[in-house]
Amino acid sequence: MRRRVRLAVAATLAVALLLVGYRCAPTLAVSASLALPATDAALARLSPEPIRDEVVVVSGGHRIAADLYRLPTVHGGLVLVHGLSRAGRRHPELVRLARLLARHGRLVLVPQLDGLAAFRLDGAEVDDIRAALDYVGRRTAAVGVAGFSFGAGPALLAAASHPGLALAASFGGYADLRNVITYVTTGVHMLGGQRYTRHQEEYNRWKLLALLVGFIDSRRDRDVLSTVAGRKLADPASDTSALEAQLGPEGHAVLRLVVNHEPSAVPALLAELSQPTRDALAALSPLAAVARLQSPVLIAHGVADASIPFTESLRLADAAGARGQLALLQTFHHTGAQSSWESWSARLTDAWSVVRVADALLRFDRR
């Protein structure tokens, strides 16, 4: 059954290719690969294999390792920003996307953001992404940035301060970290008076703790909570009470927030955080920055996302106004397409949305 549905979707894309003509072939090729990873091998035979160079981007006083994907001739460049992933720039899906875009003429830079690879977010990422955009801007005229998951927030913040940017994109990203905290800890998210709920995995709770460690001033509390998060990520049932007893007031406030399950308690728990921590949460929430963007803003989100609620992308789209292009994907989770193929109509609707996403990624320098 699943094979028949996959073939039906692939056939739909193939028919669309015949109808719209060769001009849209790259867009539909990218769309097919995004929706159906199994098509990668066939597409690779039809397009040249890009070169991958390991390069160094200088940001302030430190050096960032990065991968640069390219063909001999390029048109426009993209910086891809990974999310919370131990694999960082070498996450298989990110590598696949970078190669795919590079095959169709994009210069694609994927920097290694060590904080995000360690499940941390502390604001340094914004400067590093700015440096990556400058690196690409010295090599091609039109430059865009696409951030994924928790990497989308810093990407949008960097985009807002980068003049002349041609495209900013958020895939599964967030608007306000406080809303994400509520969602991950309680499973609740709200927008426009509508309440949504979703069961949360404990693993996401401890990823959140690791992320918040970067916002804590106390070095001792940072070290203790980093150890707690590491143990809980390895085994959520691990007993870390002895470690928790070593925490100071700042660390205890963060831990109380993370282990809470009650939505109504979140505002008071947020208010108990230190002022620098609250300031950092606000500074790394890109909602206000999106309103300042002058470039087109591409926003995509899976409705079934268990890490960041899709309502965050609705907020981003509202802030972007006429510059925004929103794709809500019914059959996608946080990192890609779901394996379920029960709904043909939803899958086909998503296929068209993916076509629009691919078109934006491939044509932003030809507007």
C-alpha positions as MATLAB code, in Angstrom:
seq = 'MRRRVRLAVAATLAVALLLVGYRCAPTLAVSASLALPATDAALARLSPEPIRDEVVVVSGGHRIAADLYRLPTVHGGLVLVHGLSRAGRRHPELVRLARLLARHGRLVLVPQLDGLAAFRLDGAEVDDIRAALDYVGRRTAAVGVAGFSFGAGPALLAAASHPGLALAASFGGYADLRNVITYVTTGVHMLGGQRYTRHQEEYNRWKLLALLVGFIDSRRDRDVLSTVAGRKLADPASDTSALEAQLGPEGHAVLRLVVNHEPSAVPALLAELSQPTRDALAALSPLAAVARLQSPVLIAHGVADASIPFTESLRLADAAGARGQLALLQTFHHTGAQSSWESWSARLTDAWSVVRVADALLRFDRR';
ca = [
       0.000    0.000    0.000;
       2.709    2.483    0.985;
       4.654    1.745   -2.171;
       1.576    2.473   -4.313;
       1.028    5.813   -2.587;
       4.681    6.784   -2.984;
       4.470    5.970   -6.655;
       1.280    8.015   -6.939;
       2.965   11.067   -5.449;
       6.040   10.620   -7.623;
       3.789   10.280  -10.660;
       1.953   13.461   -9.706;
       5.232   15.358   -9.599;
       6.291   13.839  -12.898;
       3.043   14.878  -14.576;
       3.426   18.359  -13.154;
       6.902   18.489  -14.632;
       5.539   17.650  -18.063;
       2.791   20.254  -17.723;
       4.907   23.164  -16.569;
       7.885   22.448  -18.800;
      11.632   22.271  -18.403;
      11.937   25.702  -16.751;
      10.569   24.298  -13.491;
      12.540   21.046  -13.617;
      14.969   22.026  -10.829;
      12.135   23.055   -8.530;
      10.275   19.804   -9.014;
      13.434   17.743   -8.731;
      14.187   19.338   -5.367;
      10.534   18.917   -4.335;
      10.557   15.228   -5.195;
      13.700   14.684   -3.163;
      12.393   16.611   -0.151;
       9.118   14.683   -0.129;
      10.557   11.338   -1.276;
      14.185   10.790   -0.172;
      14.233    7.538   -2.149;
      14.387    9.615   -5.341;
      17.840   10.964   -4.416;
      19.793    8.296   -6.284;
      17.831    8.829   -9.482;
      18.179   12.604   -9.278;
      21.919   12.310   -8.647;
      22.302   10.563  -11.990;
      20.564   13.459  -13.740;
      22.588   16.294  -12.206;
      26.278   16.896  -11.455;
      27.699   15.986   -8.056;
      28.687   19.159   -6.144;
      32.105   19.706   -4.628;
      32.271   19.873   -0.839;
      35.091   21.992    0.566;
      35.902   22.226    4.263;
      36.386   25.934    4.971;
      36.879   28.232    7.952;
      34.670   31.229    8.750;
      36.124   33.834   11.095;
      33.649   35.260   13.598;
      35.028   37.810   16.026;
      37.996   36.208   17.706;
      37.274   32.592   16.842;
      37.154   30.313   13.822;
      34.149   28.266   12.726;
      34.458   25.074   10.712;
      32.022   24.931    7.796;
      31.212   22.897    4.702;
      30.865   24.686    1.373;
      28.914   22.874   -1.358;
      29.246   24.170   -4.917;
      29.369   23.574   -8.625;
      31.987   25.324  -10.773;
      29.365   27.971  -11.632;
      26.945   29.195   -8.969;
      24.020   31.625   -8.793;
      23.111   32.874   -5.349;
      24.172   31.502   -2.005;
      22.448   30.004    1.033;
      23.606   29.580    4.605;
      21.956   26.551    6.227;
      21.785   26.633   10.032;
      21.411   23.319   11.852;
      19.367   22.848   15.001;
      20.044   20.991   18.243;
      21.936   18.054   16.817;
      25.070   16.242   17.930;
      25.914   15.765   14.243;
      25.795   19.518   13.609;
      26.663   20.427   10.029;
      27.044   16.745    9.149;
      23.488   15.749   10.055;
      22.518   13.382    7.206;
      19.329   15.261    6.272;
      21.147   18.596    6.247;
      23.944   17.171    4.097;
      21.339   15.773    1.717;
      19.597   19.141    1.412;
      22.874   21.016    0.935;
      23.951   18.670   -1.863;
      20.536   18.868   -3.458;
      20.498   22.667   -3.545;
      24.108   22.814   -4.715;
      23.326   20.464   -7.614;
      20.994   23.126   -8.929;
      23.501   25.961   -8.789;
      23.312   27.273   -5.237;
      26.475   28.032   -3.274;
      25.594   26.412    0.056;
      27.488   27.050    3.299;
      26.757   24.953    6.400;
      28.624   26.261    9.475;
      29.274   24.114   12.539;
      27.674   25.832   15.532;
      29.166   24.020   18.494;
      26.656   25.376   20.998;
      23.690   24.012   19.077;
      25.540   20.725   18.545;
      25.834   20.508   22.347;
      22.101   21.326   22.734;
      22.899   24.853   23.948;
      21.707   28.282   22.865;
      23.418   31.355   24.250;
      23.308   34.075   21.588;
      26.809   33.637   20.188;
      25.170   31.799   17.298;
      23.740   35.057   15.927;
      27.191   36.596   15.407;
      28.488   33.351   13.908;
      25.628   33.247   11.386;
      26.273   36.892   10.475;
      29.894   35.963    9.767;
      28.721   33.034    7.616;
      26.441   35.367    5.623;
      29.362   37.746    5.074;
      31.487   34.814    3.880;
      28.911   33.825    1.268;
      28.235   37.464    0.340;
      31.867   37.866   -0.722;
      31.413   35.044   -3.228;
      27.979   35.648   -4.739;
      25.630   38.602   -5.072;
      22.365   37.187   -3.718;
      22.475   35.625   -0.251;
      19.808   33.865    1.800;
      19.692   32.035    5.111;
      17.591   29.063    6.205;
      17.440   27.951    9.825;
      16.090   24.664   11.133;
      14.404   24.014   14.474;
      16.174   25.911   17.274;
      18.699   27.170   14.728;
      15.952   29.153   12.988;
      15.707   31.731   15.775;
      19.360   32.838   15.577;
      19.146   32.664   11.763;
      16.230   35.107   11.674;
      17.947   37.405   14.179;
      21.104   37.433   12.048;
      19.032   38.055    8.918;
      17.356   41.096   10.479;
      20.717   42.821   10.884;
      22.140   41.835    7.491;
      21.464   44.483    4.826;
      20.516   43.327    1.371;
      19.590   39.781    2.325;
      17.607   38.116   -0.467;
      15.724   35.489    1.585;
      15.223   34.417    5.186;
      13.691   31.016    5.938;
      12.540   29.221    9.072;
      11.791   25.495    9.032;
      10.175   24.225   12.224;
      11.344   27.360   14.012;
      10.066   29.402   16.935;
       8.858   32.954   17.521;
       9.113   33.223   21.332;
      11.137   30.826   23.471;
       8.718   31.256   26.356;
       5.966   29.631   24.296;
       8.281   26.744   23.445;
       9.077   26.231   27.129;
       5.361   25.978   27.895;
       4.856   23.482   25.069;
       7.800   21.229   25.878;
       7.062   21.088   29.602;
       3.253   20.854   29.516;
       2.244   19.873   25.975;
       0.038   22.981   25.648;
       0.252   25.764   23.098;
      -2.220   28.547   22.334;
      -2.928   31.106   19.639;
      -5.842   33.479   19.216;
      -7.720   31.962   22.137;
      -7.437   28.453   20.672;
      -5.820   25.859   22.953;
      -3.905   22.903   21.505;
      -2.452   19.959   23.398;
       0.006   17.227   22.499;
       1.688   14.451   24.468;
       5.315   15.296   25.184;
       8.278   12.932   25.399;
      10.513   13.291   28.452;
      13.535   13.426   26.157;
      12.398   16.855   24.893;
      12.180   18.113   28.483;
      15.868   17.350   29.061;
      16.865   18.806   25.705;
      15.169   21.982   26.907;
      17.198   21.896   30.125;
      20.420   21.570   28.137;
      19.367   24.508   25.974;
      18.583   26.744   28.966;
      21.958   26.084   30.600;
      23.525   28.671   28.292;
      21.321   31.385   29.821;
      22.519   30.892   33.408;
      25.045   33.312   34.910;
      26.307   31.052   37.702;
      29.126   28.886   36.369;
      28.583   26.313   39.111;
      24.891   26.009   38.299;
      25.704   25.745   34.589;
      28.102   22.891   35.249;
      25.687   21.035   37.534;
      22.695   21.401   35.210;
      24.803   20.375   32.215;
      25.617   17.140   34.037;
      21.978   16.633   35.030;
      20.837   17.182   31.449;
      23.460   14.803   30.090;
      22.421   12.017   32.449;
      18.714   12.546   31.818;
      19.211   12.568   28.050;
      21.044    9.261   28.330;
      18.432    7.820   30.723;
      15.360    9.889   31.729;
      14.919    7.625   34.758;
      18.396    8.431   36.098;
      18.435    9.691   39.711;
      20.105   13.115   39.750;
      18.824   14.284   43.142;
      22.319   14.432   44.657;
      23.447   16.741   41.875;
      20.320   18.879   42.122;
      21.008   19.444   45.827;
      24.193   21.305   44.798;
      22.306   23.950   42.832;
      22.066   27.573   43.858;
      18.916   29.718   43.554;
      19.421   30.421   39.843;
      19.872   26.776   38.929;
      16.925   25.679   41.074;
      14.674   28.228   39.339;
      15.565   26.830   35.911;
      15.104   23.229   37.054;
      11.687   23.977   38.603;
      10.587   25.435   35.282;
      11.797   22.424   33.305;
      10.209   19.745   35.502;
       6.855   21.548   35.756;
       3.822   19.939   34.067;
       1.150   22.545   34.826;
       0.483   25.221   32.145;
      -0.952   27.730   34.624;
       2.284   27.632   36.663;
       4.564   28.634   33.769;
       4.219   32.460   34.027;
       5.175   32.469   37.726;
       8.058   30.060   37.125;
       9.361   32.242   34.299;
       9.152   35.260   36.608;
      11.363   33.425   39.145;
      14.227   33.212   36.641;
      17.017   35.718   37.063;
      16.684   38.968   35.129;
      19.673   38.141   32.864;
      18.088   34.775   32.031;
      14.760   36.407   31.184;
      16.573   39.026   29.101;
      18.420   36.290   27.213;
      15.169   34.433   26.458;
      13.677   37.637   25.073;
      16.795   38.537   23.073;
      16.845   35.129   21.349;
      13.144   35.227   20.472;
      12.990   36.477   16.848;
       9.354   37.608   16.637;
      10.142   41.338   16.740;
      13.109   40.892   14.387;
      10.925   39.267   11.716;
       8.844   42.428   11.525;
      12.042   44.308   10.561;
      13.039   41.973    7.741;
      12.880   43.508    4.271;
      13.474   40.267    2.374;
      10.897   37.589    1.564;
      10.408   35.289    4.552;
       9.802   31.589    3.910;
       8.204   29.733    6.843;
       7.409   26.011    6.956;
       6.292   23.821    9.845;
       4.943   20.339   10.398;
       1.632   20.355   12.257;
       2.699   17.160   14.052;
       5.904   18.749   15.411;
       6.485   17.565   18.988;
       9.475   19.828   19.680;
       8.279   23.279   18.620;
       4.548   23.963   18.142;
       3.333   24.927   14.676;
       1.597   27.951   16.198;
       5.050   29.535   16.523;
       5.322   29.609   12.734;
       1.852   31.139   12.523;
       3.155   33.944   14.751;
       6.212   34.390   12.538;
       4.053   34.530    9.413;
       1.811   37.151   10.975;
       4.846   39.269   11.885;
       6.254   38.930    8.354;
       3.023   40.223    6.839;
       2.995   40.479    3.051;
       6.645   39.378    2.864;
       5.840   36.007    4.426;
       5.118   32.715    2.691;
       3.776   30.044    5.046;
       3.610   26.300    4.429;
       1.923   24.196    7.126;
       2.591   20.533    6.392;
       0.037   18.044    7.670;
       2.174   14.957    7.083;
       5.505   16.268    8.402;
       6.877   16.089   11.946;
       9.767   18.145   13.333;
      12.528   16.958   11.027;
      10.818   15.647    7.918;
       8.048   13.632    6.358;
       6.221   11.134    8.543;
       6.182    7.497    7.488;
       2.376    7.357    7.613;
       0.668    7.473    4.220;
      -2.954    7.080    5.283;
      -4.163   10.335    3.773;
      -3.618   10.687    0.036;
      -5.164   14.152   -0.058;
      -2.967   15.456    2.778;
       0.160   14.008    1.176;
      -0.669   15.540   -2.199;
      -1.477   18.891   -0.594;
       1.869   18.784    1.178;
       3.583   17.865   -2.094;
       2.345   21.118   -3.608;
       3.507   23.052   -0.530;
       6.949   21.463   -0.880;
       7.013   22.573   -4.532;
       6.443   26.151   -3.359;
       9.198   25.832   -0.730;
      11.642   24.452   -3.299;
      10.759   27.222   -5.742;
      11.508   29.868   -3.117;
      14.875   28.291   -2.269;
      15.928   28.061   -5.912;
      14.614   31.336   -7.310;
      15.068   34.049   -4.697;
      17.789   35.720   -6.808;
      15.549   35.894   -9.876;
      12.694   38.008   -8.537;
];
